[in-house]
Amino acid sequence: MPPPFLGTAAVGGGGLTAAVDAYGDVVDLRAPGPAGRALIDNPAERQAAGTVPAGTGIVPWVRVGGKTLPLWRADSVAQRYLPGTNVVRTVARFGRARVEVRQAVHEGELAVVVDSDAFGVRLRMNAPGGVVTSDPRILAEAAASDRRWLGHSRPLGAAAPAWAKRMYERSLLVLHALTDRRTGAVAAGARDGWAYVWPRDAAAVALALEAAGHRTEARRVARFLLGLDLSAAARFDGNGRPVPGRGPQGDASGWVAVAARAVGLDPPAPLAWRNLPDYQESSPGNYLANALANPTADGPKSLGMEDKPSRRRQEDDISAPRPLFRRLGDPASGLDSAAAWAVEPFARRDLFGRARETMLRLVRDSGRFGITPGTAWHEDDPWSAPTAWTAWSLAALGERRPALRLVRALRRSATPAGTLPERVDARTGVPRSTTPLAWSHAFAVLALRELWPG
């Protein structure tokens, strides 16, 4: 189980948005939409350090055996969504005592409903009044609204297994929760530091919504992105204002362009991509990911990809495609999972062979929970977005077996409620960061649709 106060479920339908941890605590609350202002102050740094004060957010406490305890002190805890909804249900057991907490958002109200056969239950709330209620009717209304929205989705093909259909529906519902239904602003996650709009993340959400039959929402996302000053910052707030602290990134205009074209809108003018950070958000450089996303980059030679094979490769393996490295022309930078972008969504046919070779090598070295961003990545934790985008592109190339291997790794890395963490512990699969992550669920939708088209 992840530590308390790290969200594992997103609750909402594109307006007021809450994050719930694995113990039924509301640990983040945003208004008027998922990329809006924080109504609960829970800094990501304190979450990561495990130093969040016990009274943060909305915390159920239960009196058992003469002691008043939070649910993370229970003997067991289980968490699921009600099927087809963003209504989350957490059940804790203290010996024979049972506590059930249900949360949902509908029409600007967050319902927190607690039932227990223990001696007494109370909520400690560090949240503004006027938005939190204990009315169970909100749960029913939210469930009905979520199911209506999901019912308009294009289904997977009939041959898709039940687990794939569940992952597909949960991923769509996560995107529904994290996409502002008024403006199209997509929050990367319901968490301090992530409740912003990254152009690449939001563009992937637009592609996923379009593929699943939600064109109106996809166009709204694309229009929001087209209104941003992509040269101003890496991320933006829910009103489209640049967020200080991180400069522009080299893939932004390319991702926005592909999202705009997918929904029939004119793309933005391309921006410079060289000597800018890539999706790994480190120091500036000439990176593969940015080159692939740039619509004016027209071939391997123009991208500086004409790295020469080693003497051994020239003699023994001259016919094999060479892989793609993170820094252009620099094998020491390691294989980069962004090689998948050459296939989907940017369709660089001149690089399909090299992209296939890169992806297959990464899959061969993958663990139970997926792949890291690349072979030179600084830690072992698998990341769900690279795992999902690689599955999408392998499936598009007809490499079904390795694509299925990665999708099954995603299934293992998901929480019991079905949400995908940004990354998980390589040994245990426990979430190590923001959960759920919109980017990961968007690529999961696209990979599943490629494997089982409806």
TITI-295020 format. One record per residue (C-alpha): residue in three letters; x, y, z. Coordinates in steps of 0.05 Angstrom, whole numbers, plus 32768, in hexadecimal, padded with zeros to 4 digits. Each point is the difference from the previous one (the first is absolute). Example, Ala and Ser with C-alpha at 12.3 -4.5 7.8 and 13.67 -1.06 7.14 Angstrom:
// residues 2
ala80F67FA6809C ser801B80457FF3 
// end
This chain:
// residues 454
met800080008000 pro801980467FF2 pro8009802F803B pro7FC5802A8019 phe7FF180427FDD leu801A7FEA7FBC gly7FC37FFF7FD2 thr7FEC7FBF7FDE ala7FBB80127FE3 ala7FE4803D7FDD val7FB88015800E gly7FD9802F7FD4 gly7FE3800B7FBB gly8025803D7FE5 gly7FED80338035 leu80127FFE804A thr80367FC98004 ala80197FD8803C ala80387FCF800B val7FF57FC88032 asp80387FD7801E ala80007FB5800B tyr7FE380098046 gly7FC3802A7FED asp801D80448010 val7FF1803B7FD2 val8047801A7FF6 asp7FF680337FC8 leu7FC4802A7FEA arg8000802F7FC3 ala7FCD80337FE8 pro7FE280157FD2 gly80217FC97FD7 pro80377FCC8005 ala803680337FEF gly7FE28034802F arg8014801C8043 ala800D7FD2803B leu7FCB7FFE8036 ile802A7FCE8028 asp80498011800B asn802A7FC17FFB pro8045800E7FE2 ala801D7FC97FD4 glu804380078024 arg7FDF7FED8043 gln7FDA7FC77FDF ala80417FE47FE4 ala802480098043 gly7FC67FE18028 thr7FFB803D802E val7FB880177FF2 pro7FDD80158040 ala7FCB7FCD8015 gly7FC980357FFD thr800B80127FB7 gly7FC47FFC7FD1 ile7FC37FD78013 val80147FC5802B pro7FCF7FCC801D trp80117FEA8047 val7FDF7FC68024 arg7FFC7FF0804A val80127FB7800C gly80147FE08041 gly800480428024 lys802E801F7FCC thr7FF080317FC8 leu80257FEA7FC2 pro800780157FB7 leu7FF27FCC7FCA trp804A7FF77FF0 arg80057FDE8045 ala7FCC7FCC7FEC asp800F7FB57FFB ser7FEC80007FB7 val7FEA80327FCC ala7FE27FF47FBB gln7FEE80357FCB arg7FD77FFC7FC1 tyr7FD6802C7FD4 leu7FB77FF07FF6 pro7FFE7FE07FBB gly7FFB80337FC7 thr8007803C802E asn8030802F8023 val7FDF7FF08043 val80377FE2802C arg7FF27FD08039 thr80347FF08037 val7FF37FCA8033 ala802B7FFA803F arg7FFD7FCA8036 phe801880088048 gly7FF97FB9801A arg7FB57FF27FF9 ala7FEE80497FF8 arg7FF380187FB8 val800280477FE4 glu7FEB80137FB9 val800F80437FE2 arg7FE380167FBD gln801180407FDA ala7FE580207FC1 val7FF980447FE1 his7FC1801B7FDD glu7FEE80477FEC gly80358021802B glu7FF57FD7803E leu802E7FCB801F ala7FDA7FCA8025 val80267FDA8037 val7FD37FCA801C val80187FD48039 asp7FDD7FC1801A ser801B7FD7803A asp7FED7FCB8033 ala8038801A802D phe7FF18029803E gly800780437FDF val801A80227FC2 arg801080497FF4 leu802080297FC9 arg80398030800B met7FF980337FC8 asn803480327FEA ala7FD880197FC5 pro7FD3803D7FF1 gly7FB77FFB8010 gly7FCA80017FCC val801C7FCA7FD3 val80007FC3802D thr7FC27FDA8012 ser7FEC7FBC801E asp7FC27FFB7FD4 pro7FFF7FB97FE0 arg7FD5801A7FC7 ile803E80217FE4 leu801F7FBA7FF8 ala7FC57FE77FD8 glu7FFC803E7FD4 ala804B7FFE7FF2 ala7FFD7FB67FEF ala7FC7800B7FCF ser8024803A7FDF asp80417FD97FF8 arg7FDC7FC47FE2 arg7FDC802C7FCE trp8042801E7FEA leu80237FBD7FFB gly7FC57FE57FD8 his801180307FC8 ser80467FE27FF9 arg80147FD57FC4 pro800A7FBA801D leu803A7FD27FF6 gly7FF87FC67FD0 ala7FD87FC38016 ala80407FD68004 ala801E802C8036 pro80077FDB8043 ala7FD88018803C trp803E801C8022 ala8011802B7FC3 lys7FB9801B7FFE arg800580128049 met804280247FF5 tyr7FE380257FC4 glu7FC380188026 arg80278014803D ser803280267FD5 leu7FC780267FDE leu7FE180118043 val8043801A801A leu8004802E7FC3 his7FB98015800C ala801280148048 leu804080257FED thr7FE580277FC4 asp7FDC8041800E arg7FBC7FF97FDF arg7FFB804C7FF7 thr804480137FE5 gly80237FC07FEA ala803A800B8030 val801D7FBB8011 ala80237FF88043 ala80397FCF7FFE gly7FEB7FE78045 ala7FD68014803C arg803C8013802A asp8028803D8014 gly8035800C7FC9 trp7FDB7FD57FCD ala7FBD80247FFD tyr801880287FC4 val7FF97FF87FB5 trp803D7FE57FDB pro7FF580067FB5 arg801A7FBA7FF0 asp7FD67FDF8036 ala7FC180257FED ala800B7FF37FB6 ala80047FB5800E val7FBE80068026 ala7FE180227FC4 leu80177FC77FD3 ala7FE47FCC8030 leu7FBC80238007 glu7FFB80077FB5 ala80117FB67FF6 ala7FCB7FEC8033 gly7FC980287FDF his8000803E802C arg800F80327FC9 thr7FDF803C8022 glu802D7FF8803D ala803D7FF37FD4 arg7FF480407FD9 arg7FF780278040 val80447FE78018 ala802180117FBE arg7FE280467FFF phe801A800D8046 leu80467FEA7FE9 leu7FFD802C7FC2 gly7FF3803C802D leu80417FF68027 asp804180267FF7 leu802A7FC17FF8 ser804080297FFF ala7FF3801B8046 ala80047FC2802E ala7FFD7FB58006 arg7FBD80008025 phe7FC3802C8009 asp7FC9800A8032 gly7FB67FF47FF4 asn7FF880467FE3 gly80387FF67FCE arg8033802B8025 pro80497FE87FFF val80187FE28041 pro8045801A8014 gly803A7FD2800F arg80087FD77FC0 gly800E801D7FBC pro7FE27FEA7FBD gln800D7FB97FE8 gly80127FEA7FBA asp7FC67FD17FF3 ala7FC6802F8012 ser7FEC801A7FBB gly80077FBB7FE1 trp7FD17FE08032 val7FCE80387FFB ala80037FFC7FB3 val7FF07FB57FFF ala7FC6800A8031 ala7FE480397FD7 arg80037FD97FBF ala7FDE7FC48021 val7FC2802A800E gly800080297FC0 leu802080408018 asp803A80277FE3 pro80427FF18023 pro802B80368021 ala803F801B7FDF pro803B7FD38010 leu803280188034 ala804A7FF48008 trp80117FBD801F arg804B7FFD8004 asn802480108041 leu7FC07FF98029 pro7FED7FCD8035 asp7FDA7FC27FEC tyr7FC97FD88023 gln80327FEB8036 glu8004804A8013 ser804A8002800C ser8035802E7FE2 pro7FF8801D7FBA gly801B7FD77FC6 asn7FF37FE47FBB tyr7FD17FC78012 leu7FDF7FC97FD8 ala7FBB800D801F asn800080497FEC ala80197FF07FBA leu7FCA7FCD7FF4 ala7FC9802F8018 asn801980397FD4 pro7FDA80027FBF thr803980207FD9 ala80337FCA8010 asp80007FDA7FBE gly80327FC78005 pro80367FDC8027 lys803880287FE1 ser7FDF80438010 leu7FF87FE98048 gly80487FEE8009 met7FEE7FB68005 glu80367FEA7FD0 asp80287FE1803A lys80327FCF7FE3 pro7FFB7FB68014 ser80397FE28026 arg80357FD57FDC arg7FE17FC1801D arg7FBB80147FE7 gln801D800F7FBC glu801F7FBB7FFD asp7FCD7FD38024 asp7FBC80228000 ile800080327FC8 ser7FB97FEE7FE9 ala7FDF800B8044 pro7FDC8043800C arg8025802E802F pro7FD98017803E leu7FEE80488011 phe802480238039 arg7FE88038802D arg803280347FEA leu800780047FB5 gly803D7FDC7FE7 asp80177FEC8046 pro7FFC7FB58010 ala8019800E8047 ser7FBE8023800F gly7FDD7FBD7FFF leu7FC37FE57FDC asp7FC3802D8006 ser7FB87FE78006 ala7FEB803F7FDB ala80177FDA7FC1 ala7FB87FE68001 trp7FE880467FED ala801F7FF57FBB val7FC77FCF7FF4 glu7FC7801D8029 pro7FEB80377FFE phe803380217FD2 ala80047FCB7FC9 arg804A80077FEC arg80017FC67FCF asp8049800B7FF0 leu800F7FED8048 phe7FD07FC6800A gly80377FCB7FFD arg802C80248033 ala7FC5800E802D arg7FEB7FB67FFE glu80467FEA8012 thr80048032803A met7FBC7FEC801C leu800D7FB57FFC arg804280088025 leu7FDD80278037 val7FCA7FCB8005 arg80347FC88006 asp801D8024803D ser7FBD8012801F gly7FEA7FE98044 arg7FBD7FEA801C phe7FE580478003 gly801A801C7FBE ile803A80297FE7 thr8026803E8015 pro8004803C7FD1 gly80427FE67FE5 thr803D7FD5800D ala8027803B801E trp7FC88013802F his801A800E8046 glu7FD37FD08027 asp7FDF7FBC7FFA asp7FB78015800B pro7FD57FEF7FC4 trp7FD8803A7FE3 ser7FBA7FF37FE7 ala7FFD80347FC8 pro803D7FE67FDA thr7FE77FB9800B ala7FBC80127FE2 trp8019802A7FC6 thr80317FC97FEC ala7FC77FCD8001 trp7FD7802E7FD3 ser803780067FCB leu80137FB78002 ala7FB87FED7FF5 ala7FFC80317FC6 leu803C7FDD7FE0 gly7FDF7FBC8008 glu802E7FEB8039 arg7FC67FE58028 arg80257FD28030 pro802F8035801E ala7FC880328000 leu7FD57FD0802A arg803B7FF5802E leu8002804A800F val7FB580088009 arg80007FC68031 ala803980248025 leu7FD3803D8004 arg7FC97FD4801D arg80307FE98036 ser801780478010 ala7FB9801A8008 thr7FE2800A8045 pro7FC97FD18017 ala7FD080377FEB gly801D7FFE7FBA thr802680437FFF leu804580067FE2 pro803880218029 glu8034802A7FDD arg80337FCD8018 val80017FC4802E asp80347FDD802B ala80257FCE7FD3 arg7FFC7FC98034 thr7FBB8008801F gly7FD780287FCD val7FEA80318037 pro7FF380477FE6 arg803B802E8008 ser7FE3803F7FE3 thr7FC180237FE5 thr7FC47FD17FF9 pro7FDB80007FD2 leu802880227FC9 ala7FD780197FC4 trp80397FF57FCF ser80067FB78011 his7FB67FF37FFB ala7FFD80247FBD phe80357FD27FE3 ala7FDD7FC4801F val7FC080127FDB leu802780077FBE ala80267FBF800A leu7FC27FD98011 arg7FDA801C7FC4 glu803A7FEC7FD3 leu80017FB9801B trp7FB47FF78000 pro7FE080327FD0 gly7FB580068006 
// end
